[in-house]
Amino acid sequence: IFDPTSQVCIIIDDRPKTLTPPSDQIKKLIKSQNIPISKVIKISKLKTDYKPFESKRKLCDSYDLFLVDKRVVHLLPKLLGKEFYKKKKLPLGVDLSKKNLKEQVERTLGSALMYLRTGTCSVMKVGKVSMGKDEIVENVVDAIKGAVEKVPKKWDGVRSLHLKF
């Protein structure tokens, strides 16, 4: 769960022969729709300017959340390196070919993220201290329903649930 003051970076596809709008057009769209994105990085710039480990680490630390054009998600593990995965800052895919970019970004910012690992435990943040009791309860219930859908064997695959405040 991210708040409106979160620093968000979006990685866009600028490879030749792609259907993604040019970066200038995307920047204008972000500004005109008042979308809370701080930085737009082209995939080519990611390949050149962020090649050294130190620059990847600085990029990872500079933003709270990374979004990416769904068409280039498969390229990112190699380009970003393991630092992003260690810090659980995996870029989340958005479809830049659709017109409702603001809606997609807002839905992503309001989502609770759960990373399923090979082990038996997973962690998910579903609330903040600044939220009301009813909102937190609603988030917990919805998060449990959503998490159980992703767990193999559904409820049979869940041994216990723990809440931490």
SELO-984965 format. One record per residue: z, x negated, y negated of N, C-alpha, C, O in turn. Coordinates in steps of 0.001 Angstrom, whole numbers, padded with zeros to 6 digits, always signed. Atoms other than C-alpha are relative to their C-alpha. Layout:
ZXYZXYZXYZXY/...
//
This chain:
+000000-000857+001166+000000+000000+000000+000000-000904-001230+000862-001770-001386/+000148+000822+001188-001108-001511-003263+000181+000869-001234-000128+002060-001212/-000155-000774+001229-000276-000458-006792-001179-000265-000939-001971-001177-000700/+001146+000139+000906-002715-000076-009691-000084-001353-000703-001142-001717-001217/+000033+001308+000654-001730-003483-011075-000405-001117+000956-000449-002279+000551/+000410+001008-000977-002839-005288-007899-001305-000657-000428-002201-000002-000961/+001223+000750+000286-005457-007986-008374-000936+000155+001191-000596-000236+002307/+000951-000288-001069-008519-006974-006349-001290-000773-000242-001818-000792-001354/+001259+000741+000051-011565-009121-005591-000963+000644+000996-000562+001015+002099/+000998-000551-000916-014793-007792-004066-001078-001052+000244-001552-001702-000689/+001043+000947-000404-017292-009948-002159-001247+000815+000305-001223+001732+001125/+001227-000779-000160-020863-008707-002374-001107-000834+000640-001094-002064+000593/+001142+000610-000676-024046-009460-000473-001104-000258-001019-001587+000672-001665/+001116+000310+000893-026666-011293-002528-001104-000758+000737-001936-001422+000120/+001041+000666-000783-028803-012608+000315-001348+000657-000294-001412+001839-000629/+001315-000613+000215-032547-012121-000064-000269+001085+001050+000258+001033+002161/+000411-001091-000890-034029-008994+001515+001152+000924+000405+001142+001490+001499/-001067-000970-000279-030831-006951+001324-000136+001162-000971-000765+001040-002023/+000108-001209+000816-030494-003482-000106+001151+000158-000990+001233+001167-001690/-001135-000075+000909-027316-004244-002067-000487-000131-001438-001333-000977-001725/+000383+000140+001412-027670-003697-005820+000408-001377-000531+001362-001969-000027/-000362+001306+000564-027606-006898-007924+001419+000006-000565+001959+001056-000912/-001397+000106+000434-024196-008193-009008+000211+000549-001410+001258+001131-001691/-000144-000540+001361-024822-007281-012671+000131+001518+000026+000924+002098-000716/-000035-001459-000123-025437-003676-011667+001348+000457+000569+001902+001467+000135/-001302-000334-000594-022271-003633-009538+001111-000182-001034+002019+000645-001116/-001003+000233+001045-020222-005125-012408-000010+001124-001035+001047+001573-001478/+000110-001113+000953-021538-002434-014780+000595+001279+000587+001282+002030-000106/-000535-001180-000683-020678+000263-012228+001526-000044+000027+002185+000966-000224/-001454+000182-000045-017142-001126-011855+000610+000283-001370+001631+000962-001483/-000517-000191+001358-016657-001183-015616-000147+001450-000464+000778+002011-001051/+000248-001368+000473-018208+002238-016290+000887+001031+000702+001298+002016+000087/-000838-000946-000744-016186+003992-013561+001479-000367-000042+002310+000299+000576/-001388+000449+000134-012994+002105-014476+000642-000256+001366+001752+000201+001639/-000482+000331-001343-012581+000785-010922+000899-001233-000105+000521-002205-000758/-000948+001109+000146-009557-001540-010548-000371-001250+000808+000364-001653+001709/+000431+001240-000655-011498-004636-009414-000011-001096-001052-000639-000954-002101/-000145+001084+000959-010662-007919-011139-001163-000982+000033-001530-001543-000999/+001012+001052-000154-013417-010164-009776-001056+000430+001000-000755+001084+001998/+001117-000221-000916-016844-009891-008144-000527-001375+000387-000905-002166-000477/+000504+001287-000495-017901-012835-005964-001193+000258+000904-001138+001086+001813/+001186-000113-000847-021358-013189-004481+000197-000861+001243+000894-001875+001193/-000144+000729-001261-021623-014383-000874-000543-001426-000136-000001-002348+000473/+000562+001342+000199-023785-017341-001996+000990-000894-000750+001108-002082-000451/-001009+000764+000742-021079-018427-004458+001183-000343+000906+001773-001417+000785/-001069+000245-000964-018491-018117-001698-000365-001182+000899+000484-002012+001226/+000467+001092-000864-020593-020456+000457+000029-001347-000704+000318-002364-000074/+000097+001279+000711-020958-023105-002262+001298-000399-000699+001813-001492-000463/-001168+000354+000817-017961-022994-004627+001312-000017+000770+002249-000715+000382/-001263-000108-000738-015310-022151-002043-000093-000638+001379+000487-000142+002345/+000155+000689-001281-016289-024576+000697+001244-000825+000369+001693-000757+001514/-001189+000795-000352-013283-026978+000475+001208+000887+000325+001351+001988-000206/-001197-000733-000430-010031-025859+002098+000871+000390-001184+001360+001517-001260/-000881-000241+001144-008086-026168-001156-000495+001165-000861+000305+001977-001325/+000535-001094+000822-010419-023827-003051+000110+001342+000729+000307+002376+000092/-000187-001237-000775-010248-021257-000219+001442+000474-000108+001710+001669-000230/-001419-000337+000094-006460-021405-000375+000339+000578-001377+001093+001544-001488/-000234-000506+001360-006458-020929-004159-000582+001401-000167+000032+002268-000789/+000616-001328+000058-008841-017988-003827+000889+001022+000701+001111+002116+000183/-000865-000893-000777-006587-016426-001188+001258+000370-000790+001693+001521-000769/-001231-000232+000756-003521-016799-003423-000234+000725-001327+000704+001277-001901/+000298-000565+001318-005291-015507-006556-000051+001523-000032+000105+002121-001097/+000191-001448-000028-005750-011903-005418+000894+000642+001054+001218+000028+002071/-000847-000748-000927-003616-009268-003696-000807+000614+001132-000308+000778+002245/+000837-000698-000974-006509-007620-001882-001448-000426-000174-001920-000642-001290/+001421+000332+000015-010073-008495-000946-000781+001135+000636-000452+001608+001724/+000939-000983-000527-012825-005952-000477-001311-000728+000254-001575-001773-000341/+001276+000647-000312-016223-006774+000967-001034+001061+000336-000713+002116+000884/+001113-000858-000387-019608-005152+001353-000048+000012+001529-000033-001047+002156/-000032-000124-001467-019681-003837+004945-001096-000804+000691-000944-001197+001848/+001119+000715-000617-022996-005602+005550+000265-001482+000217-000472-002126+000964/-000278+001430-000159-021425-009075+005297+001370-000291+000612+001808-001442+000620/-001325+000200-000608-018062-008558+007019-000071-001031+001121+000828-001862+001256/+000122+000906-001144-019304-010451+010081-000166-001466-000409+000055-002350+000418/+000171+001374+000472-020022-013573+007960+001306-000631-000485+001397-001854-000595/-001188+000483+000696-016537-013878+006493+000963-000878+000792+001524-001800+000201/-000954+000886-000672-014389-015424+009248-000344-001479-000164+000544-002301-000392/+000425+001398+000145-016414-018636+009051+000097-000459-001459+000496-001593-001725/+000011+000378+001412-016687-018607+005243+001396-000085-000612+001650-000952-001448/-001328-000042+000609-013065-017771+004423+000993-000944+000660+001881-001475-000007/-000917+000887-000698-011293-019813+007068+001265+000699+000454+001491+001872+000156/-001175-000595-000637-008033-019261+008886+001132+000333-000974+002018+001117-000636/-001067-000252+000971-005849-019254+005747+000096+001487-000354+001197+002024-000475/+000018-001429+000314-006907-015678+004913+000605+000811+001144+001308+001794+000911/-000481-000737-001166-006092-014539+008434+001486-000257+000231+002209+000639+000667/-001427+000301-000109-002717-016317+008484+000813+000834-000984+001887+001332-000648/-000707-000742+001048-001714-014592+005243-000288+001495+000043+000149+002243-000831/+000353-001415-000198-003087-011253+006499-000695+000590-001229-000402+001708-001651/+000790-000476+001137-005482-010955+003580-001446+000193+000440-002380-000278-000208/+001333-000271-000517-008418-009803+005629-000739+000912-000967-000189+001925-001400/+000761-000879+000890-011154-008352+003426-000291+001342+000673-000628+001399+001856/+000244-001348-000503-011554-004612+003846-001388+000451-000430-001776+000278-001586/+001381-000381+000259-015061-003208+004082-000149+001259-000832+000558+002245-000626/+000414-001178+000759-016554-000817+001547-001527+000056+000042-002192-000977+000120/+001450-000178-000080-020063+000600+001616-000575+000080-001409-000441+001099-002087/+000547+000047+001353-021830-000453-001581-001290+000796-000153-001780+000980-001267/+001226-000794+000100-024893+001605-000724+000301+001448-000401-000598+002177-000821/-000391-001362+000386-022954+004824-001383+000378+000033-001478+000764-000983-002055/-000251-000160+001441-022440+006175-004893+001487+000102-000344+001871-000143-001487/-001418-000265+000284-018702+006897-004554+000871-001250+000168+001859-001213+000902/-000740+001256-000122-017438+003303-004923+001447+000161-000463+002361-000356+000179/-001362-000184+000519-014413+004352-007000+000879+000709+001023+002024+000312+001244/-000745-000752-001011-013318+006852-004348+000344-000893+001196+001461-000838+001711/-000238+000906-001130-013687+004236-001582+001082-001022-000330+001960-001288+000490/-000980+001006+000416-011689+001632-003536+001386+000631-000108+002365+000048+000358/-001302-000668+000142-008905+004101-004389+000594+000367+001354+001803+000248+001553/-000486-000332-001344-008667+005245-000756+000512-001265+000702+001533-001233+001389/-000406+001265-000609-008465+001613+000375+001310-000496-000603+002187-000967+000121/-001234+000435+000661-005782+000785-002211+001202+000841+000414+002329+000346+000423/-001087-000890-000399-003721+003771-001058+000290-000001+001487+001149+000749+001950/-000150+000016-001459-003981+002926+002639+001105-000946+000446+001416-001927-000229/-000936+000900-000665-001360+001390+004888-000795-000763+001051-001555-000165+001812/+000773+000827-000919-002757-001506+006901+000838-000399+001202+002010-000748+001067/-000677+000402-001225-001849-002254+010499-000912-000951+000755-002068-000629+001030/+000763+000989-000741-003004-005359+012326+000465+000004+001448+001607-000355+001736/-000334+000030-001421-003074-004985+016098-000258-001402+000531-001388-001889+000495/+000094+001344-000571-002399-008364+017682-000015+000108+001518+000047+001198+002087/-000007+000007-001458-002492-009427+021297+001405+000200+000555+001560+000527+001732/-001379-000174-000443+001313-009242+021471+000404+001460+000066-000435+002359+000005/-000510-001361-000180+003526-006202+021842+000494+000644-001292+000814+001833-001301/-000541-000534+001250+004630-005788+018209-001053+000019-001107-001887-000880-001207/+000848-000098+001187+002785-004648+015105+000858+000486-001158+001831+001212-000957/-000756-000353+001195+004035-004212+011543-000927+000720-000970-002104+000380-001093/+000787-000737+000977+002873-001746+008902+000901+000374-001174+001985+000923-000977/-000730-000408+001200+004057-001260+005313-000496+001384-000391-001699+001606-000534/+000406-001379+000300+004089+002427+004453+000619+000555-001277+000403+001722-001606/-000610-000514+001215+006074+002695+001245+000538-001109-000876+000603-002273-000481/-000602+000912+000963+007602+001074-001810+001259+000646-000549+001419+001864-000469/-001254-000488+000559+010993+001418-003463-000271+000991-001130+000503+001926-001332/+000303-000861+001148+009346+003074-006467-000482+001400+000396-000613+002272-000462/+000494-001300-000466+008108+005993-004322+001164+000962+000232+002291+000540+000491/-001010-001027-000250+009996+009272-003937+000257+000177+001489-000549-000241+002320/-000366-000200-001407+011766+010283-000701-001052+000788+000761-001450+000403+001861/+000986-000850-000682+009278+013021+000159-001303-000747+000261-001916-000595+001318/+001240+000770-000146+006321+010702-000399+000129-001043+001113-000804-001246+001889/-000230+000997-001052+007832+008009+001841+000027+000670+001369-000569+000164+002320/-000059-000730-001275+008606+010546+004590-001403+000401+000440-001761+000241+001607/+001379-000393-000313+005037+011858+004416-000819-001212+000464-001595-001114+001414/+000713+001218-000392+003684+008286+004595+000405-000471+001394-000444-000873+002189/-000484+000432-001319+005873+007434+007600-000598+000876+001096-001089+000363+002101/+000540-000930-001003+004772+010547+009513-001496-000239+000200-001965-000332+001334/+001444+000236-000099+001084+009971+008710-000312-001359+000617-001258-001488+001394/+000223+001340-000541+001345+006255+009523+000246-000034+001505-000500-000674+002246/-000288-000046-001439+002920+006952+012914-001142+000683+000737-001595+000195+001773/+001129-000702-000635+000183+009462+013759-001236-000895+000058-001896-000981+001093/+001167+000878+000051-002528+007025+012657+000137-001209+000904-000830-001616+001549/-000225+001187-000826-000968+004049+014441-000105+000331+001482-000694-000430+002250/+000035-000398-001411-000543+005902+017736-001440+000208+000461-001767-000073+001614/+001417-000188-000345-004259+006785+017655-000690-001328+000307-001640-001370+001089/+000626+001320-000182-005098+003053+017530+000582-000788+001172-000040-001732+001657/-000665+000709-001099-002665+001942+020252-000636+000410+001328-000846+001595+001584/+000518-000366-001326-004127+001718+023753+000995+000897+000736+002201+000664+000661/-000801-000981-000750-002803+004586+025928+000792+000951-000901+001659+001679-000417/-000651-000898+000969-001643+006436+022773+001529-000084+000101+002077-001182+000011/-001464+000018-000045+002058+007464+023102+000543-000729+001226+001661-001241+001186/-000463+000726-001188+002301+005952+026596+000055-001507-000259+000750-002231+000454/+000002+001419+000338+001637+002557+025000+001056-000383-001027+001158-001551-001404/-001040+000257+001004+004521+002892+022511+001359+000014+000675+001747+001013+001281/-001352+000061-000578+007956+001736+023660+001058+000394-001016+002016+001098-000697/-000991-000333+001029+009817+001996+020381-000622-000114-001388-001628-000794-001590/+000377+000063+001406+009446+002504+016647+001240-000374-000793+002328+000144-000539/-001124+000424+000829+011647+000810+014071-000376+000167-001460-001478-000206-001862/+000197-000118+001436+011967+001646+010384+000853-001039-000697+002016-001237-000347/-000720+001017+000758+012962-001071+007944-000099+000359-001476-001184+000673-001966/+000002-000343+001424+013969-000412+004342+000284-001218-000832+000324-001131-002060/
//
